[in-house]
Amino acid sequence: MSSPLRVGFLGAGLIATFHSKVLRASGVEVERVGVWDPDRGRAEGFVAAAGGFVADGEDQVLDGCDAVYVCTWTSEHPRLVSAAVARGLAVFCEKPLAVDLATATRLADEVVAAGVTNQVGLVLRRSPAFNLVRALIADEAAGPVMAAVFRDDQFIPIQGHYGSTWRGDVAKAGAGTFLEHSIHDVDLVEHLLGPVTSVSARSAHVHDLPGIEDSVSALLELASGATVTLTSVWHDVLARPSLRRLEVLCRDRWIAVEDDWTGPVTWQDPTGEPTTLSGAELLAECERRGIATPNPDGDFVTAAAAGAPAWPDVTVALRAHRLVDAVYRSAASGGSPVATVLG
Ligand SMILES: NC(=O)c1ccc[n+]([C@@H]2O[C@H](COP(=O)([O-])OP(=O)(O)OC[C@H]3O[C@@H](n4cnc5c(N)ncnc54)[C@H](O)[C@@H]3O)[C@@H](O)[C@H]2O)c1
């Protein structure tokens, strides 16, 4: 029997810890190897909880693993992913790929050319709640989608359980709420509703952090003819966790989702009471409808061990970067429409 895949981590913060736990929950056997974080206390805490060993630097991790998670702040992603693919490693890169579109494009091209297994952290594509919404939209009984209203808000993540401040530093984060958080939302809009053809947007900087916008309102036009209004805000209501609410208005069905992973999801048709499902009931409904509810980290390491493609990959992330960039260009112009036709 071949030996288990050796998995290393670059960055040992919030999302690395999350991946480590999800990977453990997947039950897929791997060998935990090097963990590097310049914040040594974080690396030590991670290893104490997850296994592996605290490495002396990034090269020790990269030279001693078959697959690596790149979970640093955003500005470090391109350099570390390049170093990984140069060694032929499978790589999981957190979103965003980079602080700007030009760098994300170069990186995605490099990863694709290397032909390595790669996956990105656009994890909402795998959410049971959003995939149930996707099935409810695709159902002929819903009729065509007419419009959607998407609100994404959270307290500005330079405090509280984030335990870090880099999201307030444009050199490390690239931008504010839209790149850091709503890259998920634009990706999800295309996953649920199809291609976006044009965007117009306005943005604001209420917290006065240079280069870090904390309020964006965007209008997305879809190839289907429907429109989406998307509002993304970083406020100071610390008691309020990261929350998304999406309402999809079809001709014959209203659908709302209020939590990223297991709902509640509510829908109502022309006659009858609304149906609301969440938690175990929602998962059972997904199973009944044949909607897969996979473990993203288990799938990544399984694909890496087989040398097979993983999903969502850098090409999916690059498309999301293009949409984010279009929103920023529109906002910089005062709201002029920017075309985003797939090319
Ligand atoms: N997919 C998601 O839902 C999701 C959620 C949270 C964060 N993220 C993304 O994950 C990344 C990390 O976010 P986080 O919340 O874990 O941040 P974090 O601050 O908790 O952890 C980042 C860690 O990276 C370390 N680091 C910086 N440079 C490094 C280097 N060269 N090598 C190794 N470690 C290095 C820092 O010391 C820090 O401990 C960001 O790009 C963020 O956008 C994605």
Ligand as a Chemical Component Dictionary entry (heavy atoms), coordinates in Angstrom:
data_LIG
# 
_chem_comp.id                   LIG 
_chem_comp.type                 NON-POLYMER 
_chem_comp.pdbx_formal_charge   0 
_chem_comp.three_letter_code    LIG 
# 
loop_
_chem_comp_atom.comp_id 
_chem_comp_atom.atom_id 
_chem_comp_atom.alt_atom_id 
_chem_comp_atom.type_symbol 
_chem_comp_atom.charge 
_chem_comp_atom.model_Cartn_x 
_chem_comp_atom.model_Cartn_y 
_chem_comp_atom.model_Cartn_z 
_chem_comp_atom.pdbx_ordinal 
LIG N1  N1  N 0  -12.455 30.868 2.297  1  
LIG C1  C1  C 0  -12.849 31.559 3.353  2  
LIG O1  O1  O 0  -14.017 31.540 3.715  3  
LIG C2  C2  C 0  -11.823 32.350 4.130  4  
LIG C3  C3  C 0  -12.089 32.704 5.455  5  
LIG C4  C4  C 0  -11.112 33.407 6.159  6  
LIG C5  C5  C 0  -9.925  33.766 5.536  7  
LIG N2  N2  N 1  -9.710  33.447 4.228  8  
LIG C6  C6  C 0  -8.465  33.839 3.558  9  
LIG O2  O2  O 0  -7.396  33.078 4.133  10 
LIG C7  C7  C 0  -6.223  33.867 4.242  11 
LIG C8  C8  C 0  -5.771  33.905 5.707  12 
LIG O3  O3  O 0  -6.793  34.459 6.497  13 
LIG P1  P1  P 0  -6.870  34.169 8.070  14 
LIG O4  O4  O 0  -8.189  34.640 8.532  15 
LIG O5  O5  O -1 -6.495  32.754 8.348  16 
LIG O6  O6  O 0  -5.733  35.152 8.613  17 
LIG P2  P2  P 0  -4.896  34.994 9.961  18 
LIG O7  O7  O 0  -4.351  36.336 10.270 19 
LIG O8  O8  O 0  -5.711  34.306 11.012 20 
LIG O9  O9  O 0  -3.703  34.013 9.562  21 
LIG C9  C9  C 0  -2.774  34.353 8.569  22 
LIG C10 C10 C 0  -1.417  33.856 9.049  23 
LIG O10 O10 O 0  -0.486  33.912 7.957  24 
LIG C11 C11 C 0  0.784   34.103 8.560  25 
LIG N3  N3  N 0  1.771   34.446 7.531  26 
LIG C12 C12 C 0  2.014   35.637 6.944  27 
LIG N4  N4  N 0  3.000   35.520 6.039  28 
LIG C13 C13 C 0  3.385   34.203 6.039  29 
LIG C14 C14 C 0  4.353   33.444 5.312  30 
LIG N5  N5  N 0  5.127   34.003 4.370  31 
LIG N6  N6  N 0  4.459   32.133 5.574  32 
LIG C15 C15 C 0  3.693   31.533 6.500  33 
LIG N7  N7  N 0  2.749   32.194 7.234  34 
LIG C16 C16 C 0  2.605   33.525 6.987  35 
LIG C17 C17 C 0  0.516   35.171 9.605  36 
LIG O11 O11 O 0  1.557   35.250 10.584 37 
LIG C18 C18 C 0  -0.808  34.691 10.192 38 
LIG O12 O12 O 0  -0.645  33.878 11.339 39 
LIG C19 C19 C 0  -6.565  35.225 3.650  40 
LIG O13 O13 O 0  -6.166  35.308 2.309  41 
LIG C20 C20 C 0  -8.079  35.282 3.759  42 
LIG O14 O14 O 0  -8.661  36.101 2.764  43 
LIG C21 C21 C 0  -10.618 32.730 3.534  44 
# 
loop_
_chem_comp_bond.comp_id 
_chem_comp_bond.atom_id_1 
_chem_comp_bond.atom_id_2 
_chem_comp_bond.value_order 
_chem_comp_bond.pdbx_ordinal 
LIG N1  C1  SING 1  
LIG C1  O1  DOUB 2  
LIG C1  C2  SING 3  
LIG C2  C3  SING 4  
LIG C2  C21 DOUB 5  
LIG C3  C4  DOUB 6  
LIG C4  C5  SING 7  
LIG C5  N2  DOUB 8  
LIG N2  C6  SING 9  
LIG N2  C21 SING 10 
LIG C6  O2  SING 11 
LIG C6  C20 SING 12 
LIG O2  C7  SING 13 
LIG C7  C8  SING 14 
LIG C7  C19 SING 15 
LIG C8  O3  SING 16 
LIG O3  P1  SING 17 
LIG P1  O4  DOUB 18 
LIG P1  O5  SING 19 
LIG P1  O6  SING 20 
LIG O6  P2  SING 21 
LIG P2  O7  DOUB 22 
LIG P2  O8  SING 23 
LIG P2  O9  SING 24 
LIG O9  C9  SING 25 
LIG C9  C10 SING 26 
LIG C10 O10 SING 27 
LIG C10 C18 SING 28 
LIG O10 C11 SING 29 
LIG C11 N3  SING 30 
LIG C11 C17 SING 31 
LIG N3  C12 SING 32 
LIG N3  C16 SING 33 
LIG C12 N4  DOUB 34 
LIG N4  C13 SING 35 
LIG C13 C14 SING 36 
LIG C13 C16 DOUB 37 
LIG C14 N5  SING 38 
LIG C14 N6  DOUB 39 
LIG N6  C15 SING 40 
LIG C15 N7  DOUB 41 
LIG N7  C16 SING 42 
LIG C17 O11 SING 43 
LIG C17 C18 SING 44 
LIG C18 O12 SING 45 
LIG C19 O13 SING 46 
LIG C19 C20 SING 47 
LIG C20 O14 SING 48 
# 
